[in-house]
Amino acid sequence: MKKNIILVLGLLFLNSIHISAKLNEFGISNIIPSHFDDNKTFDQRISEEMTNNNPLEFHHGRRTDSLRIEDILKFIPNIKNYFEFYLNHPDNRDPQALELIKLAIIDVEKAKKMLRAKNVTPEQEHQLRFIFDPIKTKINGYDHTDNIEASSYIVPAN
């Protein structure tokens, strides 16, 4: 009886542990979302990649003050560096690297939509496009896609 209670409590504890991402050396999360946890998993990825694992608190739908445009701007070079490493080291490629790069692009797209308009200046919007668009275009060109979208790269749950 005691062993069963301990076993049940142990299982409950393990189920309550939040899936934690492991950021690679480029600061990109290794969590791959499924169709069943789309927003939750992307939110976790964004939190770990851009807010130093601070939880995102949403107000008025999917808008947040816990993410700043500066966080996104600091993250974008990570994508560029990871993609350049991917291109320059074909003999040392992680088999999931390209998918993780695409997911990082999606993370930036989703994070941009989370920003509250009052917290972003037109100059910051321009800077974001200036830094992000060339990287996104280069990755789209490499992968021969018109646009990277979350629905295309979410791995279906088994």
N, C-alpha and C positions, 0 to 999 in steps of 0.2 A: 504494500500500500504506500509506504513512504517513498519507495523507489519510483512508483508511478507518479506521485505528486512532483517529485524532483524532476522527473523526465518531462512531464507536462509543463512545469515552470520553465525548464530549460528551452523547450521548443517555443514557448510563448516569447521568451526573451530573444531567441534567435530570429523569430519572425518580426519582432519589433525593431530590430536594428535596421537603420536606414542604409540602403546600398551606398557605399562610399566609392567615389571614383578615385582612380589613381591617375594623377596627371603625369604625362610623359615628360621627357626632358625639355620639351618645347612648351609646356604649360597647357597641353590639349588633353581633355578628358578622354578616358577610354570606355566610358559608358555608351552603349548603343541602345537607343530606345526601341520599343516595340509599338505596335499599333494600340496596345492597351494602356500604355502609360505615356503617351506623347508629350503633353504639356509638363507633367510632373518630372519626367526624366530630362527634358530640355531645360526646365527650370533648375534642376540640380546641376546639370552640366554648366549652365551659365553662372550659377552661384559659385561653383568651384573654380571655374576658369577666370571669372571677371571680378568677383567680390571677395576673394580670399575666403571662400566657404561661408560667408555670412548669408543667412537665409534671405530670400527675396520676400518682401511683404507687399502684397498687392492692395491697391486702392482703386476704386472706380474701374472695375473690370480687370484688365491685365496690365494696368499702369502701376509703376512703382517709383518710390523715391530712394530705395535702397540700392539702386544701380544708377551710375552716373555715366555720362558720355565719355568722360575721361577714362573710366574703367574699360569701355569698349575700345577706345583709341589705343590704350596700352596693350590690349589683347591682340589686335590685328597683326602686328609684326610677328607674333608667335605663329600665326597661320602661314605667313610668308616664309619664315625661316624653316618651318616644318616642310612646306612644299618644296623649297629649294633643296633641302636635305634629301627629300624623296627623289627629286630629279637627279641629283648629283651622286647618289649612292645606290645604284640599281642592285648591286651585289649585297647590300645590307638593308634591304627593305623589309619593314614589318608588313605582313600580308594585308593587314587592315589599315595601313597608313592612309591610303587614298580615301577610304570611307571616313576615317577620323577627320581628315582635312575637310571633306565635304560637310560633315556634321559641324565642324567649327565654323564654316561659312554660314550654315543655317543658324547656329548659335548667335552669330552677330546679327543676322537678319531679325531673329526673334527678339534679341536684346534691344535693337533699335526701336522696335514697336512698343516695348515696355516703357520707354522713356516718356516722361511727362513733358509736353510741349513747353511749359513754362521754365523747364530746367535746361533747355537747349537753345543756344543762340543760332542765328543764321550762319555765322562764321564757323561755329562748331559743326553744323550740318554739312557745310561745304568741305571742311577739313575731313570729316568722316567719309564723304563720297570720294574725295581726292586720294585718300589713303586706301580705302577698301575696294572701290570699283576696279582698279587695275589688277589687283590680286584675284578678285572674283572672276574677272574676264579671262585671266591667264589660266586659272584652274578649269573654268568652263571650256576653254579652247583645248586644253590638254585632254580633257575627258570627253570632248566632242558633244557637249550638251549645250542647250540654249540657256538653261537656267537651272541652278541647283535649288531644289525645293524639298522641304521636310518629308512630304508624302512619298517622294521617290526613293529616299534612302533609309527609311525606317524598316528595320528587319522585322518581319512578321513573327509573332510569338508562336512557339511550337505547340 
